[in-house]
Amino acid sequence: MAKTFFISGAASGIGKASTRYLIKNGHSVFGTDFNSQAVEATFKDEFKQQFTDEEYSRLGYTLMDVSNDESVKAAVQQCIQKFGHMDVLVNNAGVNSPYWTAGVRMDEVPISDWERVIGTNLTGTFRVSQHCIKHLEQSPAGSGVIINVSSCRSQQSEPHCESYAASKAGLVGLTHGMAISLGPKIRLHCLSPGWIDIRHERLPPKDGKVEGGHTGWAPEWGYGMRDVDHEQHPVGRLGRGEDIAVWLEFLGAKETGFATGGEIVVDGGYSKRLHYA
C-alpha cells in the first residue's frame, strides 16, 4: 500500500537517497530541509530530471528548521495541503559537532555547541513529532508511524563525540517513551544506521575536493574508500543510502502492525564484531 511520508533532512544524505527510493517505489514524499541551496539543487533540479512527471507529482518540499516552532508548523501544513494526509513521519534531520571531527576534548567545547546538537537532533525530533501527531492519528491506513533516525553511536562511541552520542542515545529512549504514549494509533520505530557512505548524495563543494570518512563529498558511492573500510564490516562493504531506505519503507509501509518502540541497528554487522587493539 502506497503511503505518504514526511521526511526531515531530505535534501541530502540518507534523507535524499530515501526520498528517491520511496518515490520510485510508488510512495509520496514531502521532503523538508534547513539548507536552502540543497533544497534548490535536489528537489527543483536533480529530482526533476530523475523522476517522471507522475513521480514528480508525488513529491512535495519546503524549507524547514526543526529548531523553530513556526517553521515546523508551516511545513506540516504545506504537506497536508498538498497530499491531504500524512502516514509516516521520518525524523531524519541531524547535525554533527565540528569539535568532534577536530578532536577537541569536551572541557574545551562551548556549551552552545552542545545545545545546538541536542537541540537539533533530539529536541528537533520531539518538536516535529508534536506537530505531526494529530495528522498521523488520522492516517487513512488506520494508524500512523513515526521513525526516528538515530545512529550506531547510540550504543558506541569514539573520542569527543559526546553531544552526538547523547542526542542519538536520547532518540532510543524517546522512541520507546512515545510508543507507550501514542499507541495504538501511532507506532514508533528507531532506526540506527552504521557507516553509510552518502558523500555522493551531498552538494559538491566549489573546489571539487573529495574526502574520505564520514564527511565531505565524492562523485559516487565508495569512491576513494580503502579495502579495510569495507572489510571491517561482516557483510563485506560499507552501507548505501538505499540500505536505510529499504528499512524506512518496510517499517512505514509493510510492517504488519505488531512492532513498536524498538531500535533496529543497520550497520553491516560492525557492532557485533569484538575489537581489541
Backbone as CSV, one residue per row, in Angstrom:
resi,resn,N_x,N_y,N_z,CA_x,CA_y,CA_z,C_x,C_y,C_z
1,MET,0.846,-1.198,0.000,0.000,0.000,0.000,0.882,1.249,0.000
2,ALA,0.628,2.150,-0.921,1.414,3.378,-1.005,1.104,4.275,0.183
3,LYS,2.124,4.905,0.724,1.978,5.774,1.886,2.530,7.161,1.576
4,THR,2.128,8.125,2.396,2.663,9.477,2.319,3.641,9.680,3.464
5,PHE,4.904,9.951,3.114,5.986,10.131,4.080,6.304,11.615,4.225
6,PHE,6.533,12.050,5.444,7.051,13.387,5.735,8.461,13.183,6.274
7,ILE,9.472,13.712,5.570,10.870,13.432,5.915,11.620,14.725,6.175
8,SER,12.229,14.832,7.332,13.105,15.975,7.622,14.523,15.636,7.186
9,GLY,15.299,16.660,6.846,16.661,16.431,6.364,16.678,15.634,5.076
10,ALA,15.769,15.972,4.146,15.559,15.149,2.955,16.330,15.601,1.728
11,ALA,17.044,16.703,1.808,17.695,17.240,0.608,19.114,16.731,0.398
12,SER,19.626,15.941,1.340,20.966,15.378,1.166,21.091,14.101,1.995
13,GLY,22.156,13.364,1.754,22.464,12.199,2.571,21.410,11.113,2.540
14,ILE,21.196,10.475,3.687,20.239,9.387,3.804,18.834,9.859,3.437
15,GLY,18.481,11.074,3.847,17.160,11.596,3.534,16.925,11.722,2.042
16,LYS,17.926,12.172,1.321,17.821,12.319,-0.137,17.714,10.959,-0.815
17,ALA,18.576,10.031,-0.429,18.536,8.690,-1.018,17.208,8.008,-0.734
18,SER,16.678,8.217,0.468,15.416,7.586,0.847,14.241,8.201,0.107
19,THR,14.266,9.515,-0.068,13.203,10.172,-0.824,13.153,9.629,-2.241
20,ARG,14.288,9.520,-2.890,14.351,8.988,-4.255,13.804,7.560,-4.292
21,TYR,14.243,6.738,-3.353,13.831,5.331,-3.310,12.322,5.203,-3.102
22,LEU,11.773,5.960,-2.170,10.356,5.855,-1.864,9.486,6.335,-3.024
23,ILE,9.888,7.428,-3.654,9.140,7.922,-4.818,9.165,6.880,-5.933
24,LYS,10.328,6.306,-6.206,10.466,5.313,-7.257,9.657,4.049,-6.957
25,ASN,9.348,3.820,-5.686,8.585,2.641,-5.294,7.108,2.941,-5.053
26,GLY,6.655,4.069,-5.566,5.230,4.337,-5.602,4.656,5.139,-4.458
27,HIS,5.489,5.556,-3.504,5.004,6.334,-2.373,5.054,7.834,-2.681
28,SER,4.424,8.623,-1.822,4.518,10.083,-1.897,5.407,10.570,-0.765
29,VAL,6.163,11.614,-1.029,7.092,12.140,-0.029,6.982,13.659,0.028
30,PHE,6.873,14.176,1.239,7.027,15.610,1.456,8.363,15.792,2.158
31,GLY,9.333,16.337,1.430,10.686,16.477,1.955,10.956,17.879,2.486
32,THR,11.638,17.958,3.590,11.995,19.244,4.176,13.481,19.275,4.491
33,ASP,14.032,20.470,4.517,15.446,20.611,4.846,15.723,22.056,5.253
34,PHE,16.768,22.237,6.041,17.182,23.545,6.526,18.049,24.279,5.509
35,ASN,18.707,23.500,4.636,19.678,24.047,3.687,18.979,24.474,2.401
36,SER,18.839,25.773,2.180,18.113,26.278,1.013,18.812,25.908,-0.293
37,GLN,20.138,25.907,-0.296,20.876,25.556,-1.505,20.632,24.096,-1.881
38,ALA,20.618,23.214,-0.868,20.372,21.795,-1.125,18.940,21.556,-1.578
39,VAL,17.991,22.299,-1.007,16.594,22.173,-1.428,16.452,22.512,-2.901
40,GLU,17.062,23.597,-3.334,17.001,24.006,-4.736,17.644,22.954,-5.635
41,ALA,18.848,22.524,-5.273,19.604,21.606,-6.123,18.961,20.228,-6.205
42,THR,18.435,19.746,-5.078,17.890,18.385,-5.037,16.470,18.315,-5.570
43,PHE,15.572,19.095,-4.992,14.156,18.958,-5.309,13.769,19.623,-6.627
44,LYS,14.336,20.788,-6.889,13.951,21.516,-8.100,14.731,21.091,-9.333
45,ASP,15.977,20.683,-9.152,16.820,20.352,-10.299,17.010,18.839,-10.474
46,GLU,17.709,18.228,-9.530,18.085,16.815,-9.683,16.870,15.900,-9.788
47,PHE,15.937,16.006,-8.842,14.775,15.122,-8.870,13.869,15.407,-10.071
48,LYS,13.814,16.639,-10.490,13.009,16.979,-11.665,13.510,16.233,-12.889
49,GLN,14.816,16.033,-12.966,15.425,15.327,-14.085,15.307,13.808,-13.921
50,GLN,15.370,13.332,-12.686,15.392,11.885,-12.435,14.003,11.250,-12.439
51,PHE,12.967,12.014,-12.097,11.624,11.469,-11.971,10.796,11.702,-13.231
52,THR,9.862,10.789,-13.461,8.854,11.038,-14.487,7.896,12.114,-13.962
53,ASP,7.044,12.632,-14.832,6.084,13.641,-14.397,5.167,13.093,-13.308
54,GLU,4.752,11.840,-13.456,3.878,11.232,-12.452,4.599,11.077,-11.127
55,GLU,5.860,10.656,-11.164,6.641,10.519,-9.930,6.846,11.872,-9.265
56,TYR,7.159,12.871,-10.081,7.425,14.201,-9.523,6.173,14.798,-8.887
57,SER,5.005,14.385,-9.367,3.759,14.880,-8.782,3.550,14.339,-7.377
58,ARG,4.264,13.270,-7.029,4.164,12.682,-5.692,5.244,13.210,-4.753
59,LEU,5.912,14.277,-5.151,6.932,14.924,-4.320,6.489,16.328,-3.935
60,GLY,6.558,16.635,-2.659,6.384,17.994,-2.167,7.604,18.357,-1.342
61,TYR,7.872,19.642,-1.189,9.067,20.023,-0.434,8.968,21.463,0.030
62,THR,9.743,21.761,1.069,9.845,23.131,1.562,11.029,23.231,2.504
63,LEU,11.429,24.455,2.797,12.436,24.694,3.819,11.814,24.469,5.199
64,MET,12.577,23.889,6.106,12.097,23.730,7.478,13.275,23.694,8.438
65,ASP,13.153,24.454,9.514,14.146,24.485,10.580,13.543,23.782,11.785
66,VAL,14.075,22.612,12.141,13.488,21.819,13.231,13.611,22.501,14.589
67,SER,14.416,23.549,14.670,14.569,24.267,15.929,13.599,25.436,16.051
68,ASN,12.774,25.641,15.023,11.851,26.770,15.002,10.419,26.276,14.911
69,ASP,9.623,26.580,15.922,8.266,26.057,16.012,7.398,26.491,14.837
70,GLU,7.472,27.749,14.468,6.637,28.251,13.388,7.043,27.641,12.044
71,SER,8.329,27.415,11.856,8.815,26.805,10.631,8.281,25.377,10.489
72,VAL,8.306,24.633,11.573,7.803,23.258,11.556,6.297,23.244,11.297
73,LYS,5.582,24.099,11.985,4.127,24.177,11.821,3.757,24.468,10.371
74,ALA,4.448,25.405,9.747,4.157,25.781,8.365,4.445,24.631,7.404
75,ALA,5.546,23.917,7.630,5.908,22.810,6.748,4.885,21.682,6.835
76,VAL,4.443,21.372,8.028,3.443,20.316,8.208,2.148,20.690,7.500
77,GLN,1.754,21.944,7.620,0.529,22.395,6.956,0.648,22.316,5.434
78,GLN,1.832,22.610,4.912,2.039,22.503,3.469,1.914,21.064,2.998
79,CYS,2.404,20.138,3.798,2.276,18.711,3.472,0.807,18.309,3.397
80,ILE,0.036,18.724,4.389,-1.388,18.370,4.426,-2.137,19.030,3.273
81,GLN,-1.763,20.251,2.942,-2.412,20.947,1.834,-2.156,20.234,0.502
82,LYS,-0.951,19.686,0.346,-0.607,19.025,-0.924,-1.205,17.626,-1.026
83,PHE,-1.076,16.845,0.041,-1.466,15.435,-0.044,-2.755,15.102,0.711
84,GLY,-3.189,15.991,1.584,-4.426,15.748,2.315,-4.279,14.935,3.575
85,HIS,-3.150,14.295,3.739,-2.931,13.465,4.922,-1.442,13.151,5.067
86,MET,-1.103,12.486,6.152,0.263,12.049,6.425,0.193,10.675,7.078
87,ASP,0.994,9.728,6.562,1.000,8.368,7.112,2.243,8.068,7.947
88,VAL,3.392,8.580,7.494,4.668,8.229,8.124,5.524,9.477,8.297
89,LEU,5.991,9.686,9.506,6.951,10.753,9.790,8.329,10.132,9.973
90,VAL,9.298,10.629,9.215,10.690,10.192,9.374,11.494,11.361,9.915
91,ASN,11.869,11.273,11.182,12.697,12.304,11.824,14.161,12.009,11.518
92,ASN,14.629,12.569,10.426,15.972,12.274,9.928,16.947,13.436,10.091
93,ALA,16.447,14.661,10.243,17.332,15.828,10.320,18.298,15.708,11.503
94,GLY,19.541,16.042,11.256,20.528,15.984,12.333,21.791,16.738,11.973
95,VAL,22.538,17.112,12.997,23.808,17.806,12.800,24.891,17.142,13.640
96,ASN,26.114,17.403,13.270,27.292,16.944,13.986,27.970,18.114,14.672
97,SER,28.915,17.819,15.519,29.717,18.865,16.134,31.051,18.983,15.415
98,PRO,31.445,20.170,14.976,32.756,20.332,14.344,33.895,20.070,15.335
99,TYR,33.595,20.153,16.615,34.621,19.903,17.630,34.950,18.415,17.721
100,TRP,33.988,17.568,17.355,34.234,16.118,17.313,35.268,15.808,16.236
101,THR,35.003,16.264,15.012,35.920,15.960,13.917,37.270,16.643,14.086
102,ALA,37.291,17.735,14.854,38.556,18.432,15.104,39.312,17.830,16.284
103,GLY,38.685,16.880,16.988,39.354,16.215,18.102,39.486,17.071,19.351
104,VAL,38.515,17.939,19.605,38.563,18.833,20.762,37.883,18.164,21.960
105,ARG,38.580,18.135,23.105,38.015,17.492,24.288,36.863,18.307,24.856
106,MET,35.927,17.640,25.531,34.670,18.262,25.926,34.836,19.454,26.859
107,ASP,35.900,19.505,27.650,36.062,20.645,28.549,36.475,21.915,27.816
108,GLU,36.780,21.792,26.518,37.124,22.954,25.713,36.041,23.281,24.675
109,VAL,34.953,22.542,24.713,33.849,22.763,23.768,32.846,23.732,24.385
110,PRO,32.475,24.788,23.682,31.482,25.726,24.229,30.130,25.049,24.424
111,ILE,29.456,25.390,25.494,28.164,24.782,25.794,27.159,25.057,24.680
112,SER,27.355,26.137,23.946,26.445,26.464,22.843,26.473,25.384,21.768
113,ASP,27.631,24.722,21.572,27.710,23.658,20.580,26.930,22.439,21.047
114,TRP,27.065,22.088,22.337,26.270,21.003,22.925,24.775,21.279,22.733
115,GLU,24.365,22.491,23.033,22.945,22.850,22.940,22.450,22.796,21.498
116,ARG,23.317,23.166,20.535,22.938,23.114,19.126,22.696,21.677,18.676
117,VAL,23.582,20.764,19.043,23.449,19.372,18.620,22.246,18.706,19.285
118,ILE,22.128,18.876,20.600,20.976,18.300,21.308,19.685,18.946,20.828
119,GLY,19.722,20.256,20.614,18.539,20.987,20.184,18.040,20.560,18.815
120,THR,18.955,20.225,17.912,18.569,19.784,16.574,18.179,18.310,16.570
121,ASN,19.065,17.453,17.038,18.882,16.013,16.896,17.794,15.449,17.806
122,LEU,17.726,15.922,19.033,16.785,15.361,19.994,15.542,16.236,20.167
123,THR,15.747,17.494,20.534,14.599,18.385,20.719,13.883,18.622,19.390
124,GLY,14.627,18.710,18.299,14.009,18.887,16.991,13.090,17.733,16.633
125,THR,13.518,16.524,16.954,12.678,15.347,16.724,11.391,15.438,17.531
126,PHE,11.503,15.835,18.791,10.330,15.991,19.653,9.381,17.042,19.081
127,ARG,9.960,18.172,18.643,9.140,19.281,18.137,8.379,18.886,16.869
128,VAL,9.071,18.291,15.903,8.412,17.902,14.663,7.314,16.876,14.951
129,SER,7.604,15.937,15.838,6.612,14.925,16.191,5.365,15.562,16.787
130,GLN,5.550,16.543,17.649,4.406,17.228,18.250,3.426,17.738,17.195
131,HIS,3.952,18.340,16.139,3.111,18.948,15.120,2.493,17.920,14.162
132,CYS,3.071,16.714,14.122,2.574,15.697,13.193,1.595,14.714,13.824
133,ILE,1.572,14.636,15.128,0.790,13.598,15.812,-0.671,13.579,15.380
134,LYS,-1.343,14.720,15.417,-2.777,14.734,15.113,-3.061,14.293,13.684
135,HIS,-2.129,14.545,12.769,-2.303,14.132,11.378,-2.025,12.634,11.218
136,LEU,-1.023,12.134,11.916,-0.709,10.705,11.857,-1.835,9.872,12.447
137,GLU,-2.491,10.393,13.468,-3.617,9.681,14.070,-4.787,9.547,13.099
138,GLN,-4.831,10.423,12.102,-5.913,10.406,11.122,-5.494,9.734,9.809
139,SER,-4.375,9.023,9.823,-3.881,8.365,8.618,-4.948,7.433,8.029
140,PRO,-5.198,7.515,6.725,-6.157,6.612,6.084,-5.780,5.139,6.238
141,ALA,-4.509,4.880,6.539,-4.067,3.494,6.703,-4.558,2.883,8.013
142,GLY,-5.135,3.697,8.881,-5.655,3.186,10.143,-4.766,3.473,11.328
143,SER,-3.488,3.651,11.080,-2.555,4.032,12.139,-1.332,4.673,11.500
144,GLY,-0.770,5.660,12.188,0.405,6.346,11.687,1.680,5.731,12.226
145,VAL,2.785,6.122,11.631,4.094,5.597,12.024,5.078,6.750,12.143
146,ILE,5.877,6.729,13.209,6.991,7.663,13.364,8.280,6.857,13.414
147,ILE,9.232,7.218,12.574,10.546,6.567,12.564,11.589,7.610,12.922
148,ASN,12.249,7.418,14.047,13.319,8.306,14.484,14.654,7.729,14.032
149,VAL,15.392,8.490,13.242,16.678,8.014,12.731,17.765,8.364,13.739
150,SER,18.260,7.355,14.406,19.319,7.515,15.404,20.661,7.213,14.731
151,SER,21.481,6.400,15.352,22.811,6.079,14.836,23.378,4.945,15.665
152,CYS,24.353,4.234,15.104,25.074,3.240,15.898,25.777,3.913,17.081
153,ARG,25.928,5.260,17.002,26.523,5.994,18.115,25.621,5.986,19.352
154,SER,24.396,5.491,19.214,23.549,5.356,20.392,24.096,4.296,21.345
155,GLN,24.935,3.379,20.813,25.495,2.296,21.622,27.019,2.281,21.615
156,GLN,27.646,3.021,20.712,29.105,3.021,20.582,29.619,4.460,20.516
157,SER,30.847,4.647,20.922,31.428,5.984,20.868,32.880,5.938,20.423
158,GLU,33.344,7.082,20.014,34.755,7.323,19.780,35.075,8.662,20.442
159,PRO,36.332,9.037,20.568,36.652,10.243,21.333,35.955,11.502,20.821
160,HIS,35.464,12.288,21.765,34.990,13.658,21.532,33.639,13.765,20.807
161,CYS,32.834,12.700,20.858,31.525,12.771,20.188,30.390,12.771,21.214
162,GLU,30.632,13.374,22.386,29.656,13.296,23.483,28.276,13.828,23.103
163,SER,28.215,14.994,22.492,26.910,15.583,22.199,26.154,14.759,21.160
164,TYR,26.841,14.294,20.149,26.188,13.493,19.112,25.712,12.163,19.687
165,ALA,26.580,11.490,20.457,26.209,10.209,21.054,25.030,10.370,22.006
166,ALA,25.055,11.423,22.799,23.966,11.657,23.748,22.656,11.928,23.029
167,SER,22.717,12.699,21.953,21.490,13.014,21.207,20.912,11.765,20.559
168,LYS,21.766,10.910,20.023,21.289,9.710,19.346,20.817,8.651,20.343
169,ALA,21.488,8.532,21.478,21.008,7.627,22.521,19.677,8.121,23.070
170,GLY,19.529,9.446,23.157,18.272,10.023,23.614,17.108,9.656,22.715
171,LEU,17.374,9.523,21.410,16.321,9.147,20.478,15.801,7.738,20.733
172,VAL,16.675,6.857,21.223,16.235,5.498,21.552,15.227,5.542,22.695
173,GLY,15.559,6.303,23.736,14.638,6.444,24.858,13.371,7.176,24.479
174,LEU,13.525,8.222,23.670,12.355,8.970,23.219,11.417,8.064,22.426
175,THR,11.979,7.165,21.635,11.168,6.272,20.810,10.286,5.365,21.652
176,HIS,10.875,4.703,22.647,10.018,3.795,23.425,9.072,4.561,24.345
177,GLY,9.478,5.776,24.762,8.557,6.600,25.533,7.346,7.014,24.719
178,MET,7.574,7.433,23.479,6.493,7.841,22.592,5.605,6.657,22.214
179,ALA,6.221,5.478,22.074,5.443,4.295,21.707,4.373,3.994,22.751
180,ILE,4.718,4.158,24.014,3.763,3.897,25.086,2.685,4.974,25.127
181,SER,3.082,6.211,24.907,2.140,7.329,24.997,1.197,7.419,23.802
182,LEU,1.672,7.067,22.611,0.925,7.329,21.390,0.212,6.105,20.821
183,GLY,0.511,4.914,21.346,-0.189,3.729,20.854,-1.627,3.725,21.322
184,PRO,-2.540,3.046,20.624,-2.271,2.231,19.435,-2.410,2.972,18.109
185,LYS,-2.769,4.255,18.135,-2.995,4.966,16.870,-1.711,5.268,16.121
186,ILE,-0.581,5.328,16.843,0.707,5.608,16.206,1.728,4.604,16.717
187,ARG,2.491,4.014,15.793,3.578,3.103,16.158,4.916,3.819,15.988
188,LEU,5.863,3.467,16.806,7.185,4.107,16.814,8.280,3.106,16.490
189,HIS,9.265,3.569,15.734,10.450,2.769,15.459,11.680,3.666,15.538
190,CYS,12.792,3.112,15.971,14.072,3.816,15.966,15.015,3.049,15.049
191,LEU,15.532,3.716,14.035,16.428,3.096,13.064,17.821,3.688,13.239
192,SER,18.802,2.830,13.503,20.161,3.292,13.796,21.142,2.811,12.735
193,PRO,21.480,3.662,11.764,22.441,3.280,10.728,23.867,3.251,11.266
194,GLY,24.690,2.452,10.603,26.125,2.469,10.856,26.803,3.377,9.842
195,TRP,27.936,2.917,9.300,28.686,3.717,8.339,28.022,3.614,6.972
196,ILE,27.275,4.640,6.620,26.595,4.717,5.332,27.313,5.764,4.484
197,ASP,27.888,5.339,3.386,28.615,6.276,2.525,27.623,7.015,1.630
198,ILE,27.315,8.232,2.018,26.363,9.039,1.259,27.020,10.347,0.811
199,ARG,28.361,10.319,0.672,29.067,11.533,0.264,28.589,12.018,-1.103
200,HIS,28.220,11.083,-1.992,27.751,11.451,-3.334,26.339,12.029,-3.311
201,GLU,25.660,11.935,-2.157,24.316,12.494,-2.015,24.358,13.885,-1.379
202,ARG,25.546,14.480,-1.295,25.704,15.839,-0.791,26.019,16.782,-1.940
203,LEU,25.892,18.069,-1.661,26.264,19.057,-2.671,27.772,19.041,-2.870
204,PRO,28.238,19.009,-4.112,29.686,19.065,-4.336,30.240,20.430,-3.945
205,PRO,31.401,20.458,-3.301,31.994,21.746,-2.932,32.496,22.487,-4.159
206,LYS,32.666,23.771,-4.027,33.121,24.584,-5.156,34.501,24.179,-5.635
207,ASP,35.345,23.687,-4.693,36.694,23.291,-5.090,36.758,21.849,-5.592
208,GLY,35.621,21.108,-5.514,35.573,19.745,-6.012,36.414,18.764,-5.205
209,LYS,36.777,19.110,-3.985,37.647,18.270,-3.167,36.917,17.017,-2.702
210,VAL,37.550,15.859,-2.867,36.997,14.583,-2.429,37.600,14.230,-1.085
211,GLU,36.741,13.817,-0.137,37.204,13.462,1.197,36.742,12.058,1.551
212,GLY,37.523,11.378,2.381,37.150,10.059,2.864,36.362,10.160,4.151
213,GLY,36.202,9.019,4.825,35.492,9.004,6.097,34.018,9.317,5.943
214,HIS,33.434,9.892,6.992,32.007,10.171,7.005,31.673,11.538,6.409
215,THR,32.657,12.379,6.226,32.400,13.765,5.841,32.780,14.016,4.391
216,GLY,32.512,15.235,3.940,32.963,15.622,2.612,32.045,15.152,1.498
217,TRP,32.579,15.142,0.288,31.834,14.815,-0.921,32.671,13.905,-1.803
218,ALA,31.997,13.027,-2.515,32.643,12.183,-3.519,31.685,12.035,-4.693
219,PRO,32.198,11.774,-5.893,31.335,11.722,-7.073,30.428,10.497,-7.140
220,GLU,30.774,9.440,-6.402,29.954,8.232,-6.425,30.183,7.432,-5.142
221,TRP,29.280,6.474,-4.908,29.383,5.652,-3.704,30.705,4.890,-3.682
222,GLY,31.372,4.905,-2.518,32.591,4.139,-2.325,33.844,4.740,-2.917
223,TYR,33.722,5.900,-3.572,34.876,6.496,-4.239,35.978,6.808,-3.231
224,GLY,37.181,6.298,-3.490,38.344,6.600,-2.665,38.420,5.855,-1.350
225,MET,37.452,4.991,-1.053,37.494,4.250,0.201,38.523,3.122,0.121
226,ARG,39.084,2.763,1.276,40.080,1.700,1.341,39.401,0.335,1.449
227,ASP,40.124,-0.699,1.080,39.586,-2.053,1.232,39.213,-2.341,2.681
228,VAL,40.036,-1.851,3.614,39.780,-2.125,5.025,38.488,-1.467,5.503
229,ASP,38.119,-0.350,4.888,36.858,0.301,5.251,35.682,-0.627,4.993
230,HIS,35.760,-1.367,3.886,34.703,-2.315,3.558,34.846,-3.610,4.364
231,GLU,36.060,-4.117,4.467,36.297,-5.441,5.042,36.009,-5.527,6.531
232,GLN,36.059,-4.393,7.243,35.777,-4.450,8.683,34.297,-4.704,8.975
233,HIS,33.469,-4.646,7.943,32.060,-4.971,8.076,31.843,-6.437,7.711
234,PRO,31.179,-7.218,8.554,30.939,-8.628,8.236,30.240,-8.864,6.893
235,VAL,29.437,-7.903,6.431,28.787,-8.074,5.127,29.732,-7.774,3.975
236,GLY,30.904,-7.203,4.268,31.924,-7.008,3.246,31.928,-5.673,2.540
237,ARG,31.101,-4.741,2.976,31.073,-3.435,2.317,30.497,-2.385,3.250
238,LEU,30.734,-1.120,2.879,30.075,-0.004,3.542,28.601,0.032,3.156
239,GLY,27.818,0.773,3.918,26.401,0.894,3.613,26.124,1.887,2.517
240,ARG,24.970,1.713,1.887,24.451,2.647,0.891,23.183,3.300,1.440
241,GLY,22.844,4.457,0.905,21.623,5.113,1.343,20.408,4.227,1.172
242,GLU,20.401,3.424,0.106,19.279,2.531,-0.168,19.117,1.477,0.917
243,ASP,20.207,1.126,1.614,20.118,0.147,2.699,19.245,0.661,3.840
244,ILE,19.215,1.953,4.024,18.363,2.558,5.044,16.967,2.817,4.481
245,ALA,16.890,3.225,3.234,15.602,3.498,2.607,14.705,2.268,2.611
246,VAL,15.292,1.101,2.389,14.521,-0.152,2.404,13.847,-0.353,3.762
247,TRP,14.577,-0.054,4.825,14.017,-0.212,6.167,12.948,0.834,6.453
248,LEU,13.135,2.050,5.959,12.111,3.077,6.146,10.808,2.657,5.467
249,GLU,10.927,2.090,4.261,9.724,1.623,3.579,9.081,0.465,4.332
250,PHE,9.891,-0.477,4.789,9.337,-1.634,5.497,8.625,-1.211,6.779
251,LEU,9.292,-0.416,7.591,8.711,-0.002,8.866,7.512,0.914,8.676
252,GLY,7.554,1.730,7.626,6.480,2.688,7.412,5.306,2.153,6.630
253,ALA,5.556,1.165,5.742,4.503,0.761,4.815,4.225,-0.734,4.768
254,LYS,5.126,-1.569,5.293,4.963,-3.008,5.106,4.890,-3.800,6.404
255,GLU,5.452,-3.282,7.472,5.401,-3.980,8.765,3.948,-4.188,9.160
256,THR,3.624,-5.345,9.720,2.228,-5.753,9.893,1.487,-5.049,11.024
257,GLY,2.193,-4.307,11.881,1.493,-3.550,12.909,1.687,-4.057,14.319
258,PHE,2.569,-5.043,14.503,2.763,-5.597,15.843,4.075,-5.153,16.477
259,ALA,4.886,-4.392,15.749,6.165,-3.916,16.276,6.063,-2.437,16.610
260,THR,6.546,-2.063,17.783,6.618,-0.648,18.143,7.605,-0.457,19.278
261,GLY,8.245,0.701,19.299,9.104,1.090,20.409,10.536,0.621,20.365
262,GLY,10.907,-0.193,19.376,12.235,-0.789,19.374,13.249,-0.065,18.518
263,GLU,14.523,-0.441,18.700,15.625,0.091,17.900,16.135,-0.997,16.969
264,ILE,16.307,-0.652,15.719,16.867,-1.565,14.725,18.194,-0.990,14.249
265,VAL,19.259,-1.744,14.421,20.596,-1.310,14.016,20.909,-1.884,12.638
266,VAL,21.236,-1.002,11.699,21.570,-1.416,10.329,22.990,-0.937,10.052
267,ASP,23.958,-1.779,10.391,25.367,-1.356,10.319,26.278,-2.390,9.683
268,GLY,25.710,-3.313,8.899,26.542,-4.319,8.256,27.186,-5.279,9.214
269,GLY,26.671,-5.352,10.437,27.203,-6.266,11.442,28.401,-5.750,12.207
270,TYR,28.817,-4.514,11.927,30.046,-3.996,12.533,29.995,-4.007,14.060
271,SER,28.874,-3.632,14.637,28.782,-3.517,16.098,28.829,-4.871,16.800
272,LYS,28.687,-5.967,16.059,28.720,-7.301,16.654,30.114,-7.909,16.658
273,ARG,31.065,-7.204,16.056,32.435,-7.732,15.989,33.238,-7.278,17.206
274,LEU,33.893,-8.196,17.856,34.712,-7.888,19.025,36.040,-7.285,18.579
275,HIS,36.388,-6.118,19.118,37.621,-5.436,18.701,38.558,-5.254,19.901
276,TYR,39.824,-5.633,19.708,40.872,-5.301,20.667,42.036,-4.679,19.898
277,ALA,42.698,-3.745,20.512,43.856,-3.132,19.852,44.930,-4.182,19.664
